[in-house]
């Protein structure tokens, strides 16, 4: 089996994240940023509020739930 990982650099990663999730029919998976804040590995400047949730300001990822 071949595994593919792609990284994209863009001005609005959350918009691109939603677009590709819709195109590929993949559910959005929210990263848990709280542990990183709790131990000082992230600052509040690196976190945004998005749809009532905390998210990384400049990074997102899509994970295929079927492993394709």
Buried (B, 14 or more C-beta within 10 A) or exposed (E): EEEEEEEEEEEEBBEBBBEBBEEEEBEBEEEEBEEBBEEEEBEEEBBBEBEEEBBBBEEBEBEEEEEE
